[in-house]
C-alpha cells in the first residue's frame, strides 16, 4: 500500500474503519494493540484515521495481533458478500504495477491453483466435488461460460472478471467464443 493515489484512498478508509472496529471488538486500546503487533501507537492512530499509507507487512502484523485475516482489514465494511474483496492492496513504483486482492475463501486442508486454456468450441466437464469445496475462476483472456448443475442459467465471465461457486455440483467450463480462453481456477478443499 505504498504511494497514495486517488485509486487507493477508499482502501485506506476501509483499513482505518476496520482496524478501529476490530480493535474495539477485541477490547484493546491502541497502546495494547501497539504492544501486541509491534506497530507504534502513533502509526496505529494514523492508520485508524485513514491518513497513513501503510506497508503490507505492517498490516499483516496488525491482523495477526487482532487474530483476523489480512482481508478483514482491507475489505469494504458495508460489503454484502464477504468472500469478494476486490480491493487494491499494493501499488508499485511504475504505472500498472499493482496487487488486487480479489476474494477469500476458508480452507480446511489445501488450495489448488490451476491454469486453463480452452480453444474455441472446447469444454471441460467436471464432476461434483465433495460438500464444502468451492472454486474461484479468474478469466485472463477471452470469455468463460460456466454451467453449474443441470438447470441453472450459465454464468458468463469476461476477461478481468472473477466468479466463485460451491463446487459440490457438476460444472462445466465452455469456450463459446471465437478466440482462445485462458483462466485461472482455484479449488478450495
Secondary structure in CASP SS format (residue, H / E / C, confidence):
PFRMAT SS
TARGET T0000
AUTHOR 0000-0000-0000
METHOD secondary structure of the structure
MODEL  1
X C 1.00
X C 1.00
X C 1.00
X C 1.00
X C 1.00
X C 1.00
X C 1.00
X C 1.00
X H 1.00
X H 1.00
X H 1.00
X H 1.00
X H 1.00
X H 1.00
X H 1.00
X H 1.00
X H 1.00
X H 1.00
X H 1.00
X H 1.00
X H 1.00
X H 1.00
X H 1.00
X H 1.00
X H 1.00
X C 1.00
X C 1.00
X C 1.00
X C 1.00
X H 1.00
X H 1.00
X H 1.00
X H 1.00
X H 1.00
X H 1.00
X H 1.00
X H 1.00
X C 1.00
X C 1.00
X C 1.00
X H 1.00
X H 1.00
X H 1.00
X H 1.00
X H 1.00
X H 1.00
X H 1.00
X H 1.00
X C 1.00
X C 1.00
X C 1.00
X C 1.00
X C 1.00
X C 1.00
X C 1.00
X H 1.00
X H 1.00
X H 1.00
X H 1.00
X H 1.00
X H 1.00
X H 1.00
X H 1.00
X H 1.00
X H 1.00
X H 1.00
X C 1.00
X C 1.00
X C 1.00
X H 1.00
X H 1.00
X H 1.00
X H 1.00
X H 1.00
X C 1.00
X C 1.00
X C 1.00
X C 1.00
X C 1.00
X C 1.00
X C 1.00
X C 1.00
X C 1.00
X E 1.00
X E 1.00
X E 1.00
X E 1.00
X E 1.00
X E 1.00
X E 1.00
X E 1.00
X C 1.00
X C 1.00
X C 1.00
X C 1.00
X C 1.00
X C 1.00
X E 1.00
X E 1.00
X E 1.00
X E 1.00
X E 1.00
X E 1.00
X C 1.00
X C 1.00
X C 1.00
X C 1.00
X C 1.00
X C 1.00
X C 1.00
X E 1.00
X E 1.00
X E 1.00
X E 1.00
X E 1.00
X E 1.00
X E 1.00
X E 1.00
X C 1.00
X C 1.00
X C 1.00
X C 1.00
X E 1.00
X E 1.00
X E 1.00
X E 1.00
X C 1.00
X C 1.00
X C 1.00
X C 1.00
X C 1.00
X C 1.00
X C 1.00
X E 1.00
X E 1.00
X E 1.00
X E 1.00
X E 1.00
X E 1.00
X E 1.00
X E 1.00
X C 1.00
X E 1.00
X E 1.00
X E 1.00
X E 1.00
X E 1.00
X E 1.00
X C 1.00
X C 1.00
X C 1.00
X C 1.00
X C 1.00
X C 1.00
X E 1.00
X E 1.00
X E 1.00
X E 1.00
X C 1.00
X C 1.00
X C 1.00
X E 1.00
X E 1.00
X E 1.00
X E 1.00
X E 1.00
X C 1.00
X C 1.00
X C 1.00
X C 1.00
X E 1.00
X E 1.00
X E 1.00
X E 1.00
X C 1.00
X C 1.00
X C 1.00
X C 1.00
X C 1.00
X C 1.00
X E 1.00
X E 1.00
X E 1.00
X E 1.00
X E 1.00
X E 1.00
X E 1.00
X E 1.00
X C 1.00
END
